[in-house]
Amino acid sequence: MKIAIVGAGFSGLEAAHRLNDLGHETTIFEARDRVGGRCHTVREGDAVFEAGGEWIDADHDRVLKRMLEFSQNLLPAPEEPRGIIYKGEWISEDNLWEAAESDAVDLENNAVSLSGKLVFPGWENEGFYDLDDETLEGLVAQICQSEVGKWWVSAQLRSDEGDDPERIGLLGWLLGYRLYLDREGAEMSAFRFENGASALAEQMAVGLGIRLNTKVSEIHQDIDGVTVDGHPFDLVVITVPPSVTRQIRFKPGLPDTAHLSQERCEMSRAIKLTWQFKNNFWNGTLGNGNLHWDGKLQQIWDAGLGSAPILSAYICGQEALDILASGDPLEVGLAELEQIFPTARGEFVKGWVSDWIHDPFAKGAFSHLAPGYVFGGMQYIAEPVGRVYFAGEHTAKWTGFIEGALESGERVAQEIHETWS
Ligand SMILES: Cc1cc2nc3c(=O)[nH]c(=O)nc-3n(C[C@H](O)[C@H](O)[C@H](O)COP(=O)(O)OP(=O)(O)OC[C@H]3O[C@@H](n4cnc5c(N)ncnc54)[C@H](O)[C@@H]3O)c2cc1C
């Protein structure tokens, strides 16, 4: 079959590989001038860093397998514990305040007990409707006894989910937690891409039919086939984020269920700010530049993949919007950095803002399961509509991850092959 794929992120690239292997003919339409989508390795001279997806868990097997196949090396995460700064006090992550440790353990025990009762797919958890309307913030408020514990637990959840816990649905979060219960060797954020995530995407793209700089606006379908902005195909696979799918015109229009699922599948508000410095002045300090703190930058790490000294801040939720609204996020961030590293300004060379919230082809960093979504839309997010199929991390069990993008490409190829061969 002749199959169009909209989007050359990891889900689109994986779908193309799988469909080609099954004997189909694919063409990818990509709006940007590059492949990789929300994974983008910035390479400017000696400065090399990830603007988007960066970390790989130890059991993200699909990613690891593709890396091996395309001779891409893994870079292990730093072994030293991260530093934490709260109300001016520095401590090491492996020596938490007792109250914070106790709250974190209580939250974990609660999550293990609640999520252990859940099944997949999520919408089959009848009897848990109430949890779907509750928020992760509600659970934190219920469990955490201390101020510092509440801050620490919320800071970690915000970073994992890419948004404030008040926007995350409790049932959706527990389903994600359920995945962790079943894992073995599941160290989180264990690796990154030695040559950058873009290198893997670029390798995967070799030999595929990809039309870059080609934004898809309109898809028609009838009983004989589809047209993608006038180009005829047998089928089309949409891999763009739900926030962007809403801007594509479908004729005939998508059913209400599909609309509902796209509308309710929310995207996390996360950005990265990145600074290049003359020297690694953070080396030898607690955490070696890998810090969580209660300031505006939330979390920073040594993000350099090239020879230039680089720090990135990963800022999620309302604080990301606030720092963007300041008009000069790099300057605001530098002023914050100076509070921790007084020499930062003098060492500053260059900076980058990776604003995924306003990126026209992403409109958010990655999907999360918002309150009400598990029973109010999730069951339709990956459901094909005639000849129109859906993939992308938001349609996967591994929601939000590069692993989820690959999982969805694999799933959609199988689904198409089984239905149409
Ligand atoms: C800041 C940030 C940090 C992250 N950190 C991690 C991490 O550490 N680990 C991890 O596993 N994941 C992380 N992620 C998530 C990960 O990057 C994504 O889950 C994954 O890359 C999504 O791949 P995808 O193929 O589903 O979507 P995308 O990569 O978004 O691919 C969709 C493609 O469609 C294109 N497109 C959009 N609209 C159109 C159109 N109209 N016509 C044609 N093409 C179009 C887009 O340009 C894009 O290339 C992070 C993401 C961000 C933004």
Ligand as a Chemical Component Dictionary entry (heavy atoms), coordinates in Angstrom:
data_LIG
# 
_chem_comp.id                   LIG 
_chem_comp.type                 NON-POLYMER 
_chem_comp.pdbx_formal_charge   0 
_chem_comp.three_letter_code    LIG 
# 
loop_
_chem_comp_atom.comp_id 
_chem_comp_atom.atom_id 
_chem_comp_atom.alt_atom_id 
_chem_comp_atom.type_symbol 
_chem_comp_atom.charge 
_chem_comp_atom.model_Cartn_x 
_chem_comp_atom.model_Cartn_y 
_chem_comp_atom.model_Cartn_z 
_chem_comp_atom.pdbx_ordinal 
LIG C1  C1  C 0 11.989 19.739 26.700 1  
LIG C2  C2  C 0 11.693 18.287 26.469 2  
LIG C3  C3  C 0 12.324 17.330 27.247 3  
LIG C4  C4  C 0 12.061 15.977 27.037 4  
LIG N1  N1  N 0 12.758 15.058 27.752 5  
LIG C5  C5  C 0 12.633 13.751 27.447 6  
LIG C6  C6  C 0 13.507 12.797 28.017 7  
LIG O1  O1  O 0 14.440 13.146 28.749 8  
LIG N2  N2  N 0 13.324 11.476 27.705 9  
LIG C7  C7  C 0 12.327 11.071 26.845 10 
LIG O2  O2  O 0 12.193 9.863  26.596 11 
LIG N3  N3  N 0 11.498 11.978 26.269 12 
LIG C8  C8  C 0 11.646 13.302 26.523 13 
LIG N4  N4  N 0 10.878 14.224 25.891 14 
LIG C9  C9  C 0 9.765  13.748 25.048 15 
LIG C10 C10 C 0 10.196 13.225 23.686 16 
LIG O3  O3  O 0 11.039 14.161 23.063 17 
LIG C11 C11 C 0 8.943  12.970 22.843 18 
LIG O4  O4  O 0 8.090  12.072 23.537 19 
LIG C12 C12 C 0 9.217  12.363 21.473 20 
LIG O5  O5  O 0 10.300 12.978 20.837 21 
LIG C13 C13 C 0 7.953  12.512 20.630 22 
LIG O6  O6  O 0 8.123  11.938 19.349 23 
LIG P1  P1  P 0 6.869  11.893 18.358 24 
LIG O7  O7  O 0 7.323  11.305 17.109 25 
LIG O8  O8  O 0 5.702  11.291 19.043 26 
LIG O9  O9  O 0 6.467  13.438 18.141 27 
LIG P2  P2  P 0 7.331  14.613 17.479 28 
LIG O10 O10 O 0 8.742  14.440 17.798 29 
LIG O11 O11 O 0 6.665  15.873 17.886 30 
LIG O12 O12 O 0 7.134  14.374 15.923 31 
LIG C14 C14 C 0 6.053  14.910 15.199 32 
LIG C15 C15 C 0 6.611  15.576 13.954 33 
LIG O13 O13 O 0 5.500  16.128 13.217 34 
LIG C16 C16 C 0 5.913  17.361 12.636 35 
LIG N5  N5  N 0 4.708  18.135 12.325 36 
LIG C17 C17 C 0 3.909  18.829 13.168 37 
LIG N6  N6  N 0 2.874  19.366 12.489 38 
LIG C18 C18 C 0 3.021  19.008 11.194 39 
LIG C19 C19 C 0 2.253  19.241 10.005 40 
LIG N7  N7  N 0 1.125  19.949 10.021 41 
LIG N8  N8  N 0 2.723  18.729 8.841  42 
LIG C20 C20 C 0 3.872  17.992 8.791  43 
LIG N9  N9  N 0 4.628  17.748 9.884  44 
LIG C21 C21 C 0 4.199  18.232 11.078 45 
LIG C22 C22 C 0 6.773  17.979 13.725 46 
LIG O14 O14 O 0 7.634  18.957 13.203 47 
LIG C23 C23 C 0 7.536  16.750 14.261 48 
LIG O15 O15 O 0 8.746  16.573 13.578 49 
LIG C24 C24 C 0 11.131 15.578 26.043 50 
LIG C25 C25 C 0 10.520 16.537 25.254 51 
LIG C26 C26 C 0 10.808 17.874 25.451 52 
LIG C27 C27 C 0 10.180 18.887 24.531 53 
# 
loop_
_chem_comp_bond.comp_id 
_chem_comp_bond.atom_id_1 
_chem_comp_bond.atom_id_2 
_chem_comp_bond.value_order 
_chem_comp_bond.pdbx_ordinal 
LIG C1  C2  SING 1  
LIG C2  C3  SING 2  
LIG C2  C26 DOUB 3  
LIG C3  C4  DOUB 4  
LIG C4  N1  SING 5  
LIG C4  C24 SING 6  
LIG N1  C5  DOUB 7  
LIG C5  C6  SING 8  
LIG C5  C8  SING 9  
LIG C6  O1  DOUB 10 
LIG C6  N2  SING 11 
LIG N2  C7  SING 12 
LIG C7  O2  DOUB 13 
LIG C7  N3  SING 14 
LIG N3  C8  DOUB 15 
LIG C8  N4  SING 16 
LIG N4  C9  SING 17 
LIG N4  C24 SING 18 
LIG C9  C10 SING 19 
LIG C10 O3  SING 20 
LIG C10 C11 SING 21 
LIG C11 O4  SING 22 
LIG C11 C12 SING 23 
LIG C12 O5  SING 24 
LIG C12 C13 SING 25 
LIG C13 O6  SING 26 
LIG O6  P1  SING 27 
LIG P1  O7  DOUB 28 
LIG P1  O8  SING 29 
LIG P1  O9  SING 30 
LIG O9  P2  SING 31 
LIG P2  O10 DOUB 32 
LIG P2  O11 SING 33 
LIG P2  O12 SING 34 
LIG O12 C14 SING 35 
LIG C14 C15 SING 36 
LIG C15 O13 SING 37 
LIG C15 C23 SING 38 
LIG O13 C16 SING 39 
LIG C16 N5  SING 40 
LIG C16 C22 SING 41 
LIG N5  C17 SING 42 
LIG N5  C21 SING 43 
LIG C17 N6  DOUB 44 
LIG N6  C18 SING 45 
LIG C18 C19 SING 46 
LIG C18 C21 DOUB 47 
LIG C19 N7  SING 48 
LIG C19 N8  DOUB 49 
LIG N8  C20 SING 50 
LIG C20 N9  DOUB 51 
LIG N9  C21 SING 52 
LIG C22 O14 SING 53 
LIG C22 C23 SING 54 
LIG C23 O15 SING 55 
LIG C24 C25 DOUB 56 
LIG C25 C26 SING 57 
LIG C26 C27 SING 58 
# 
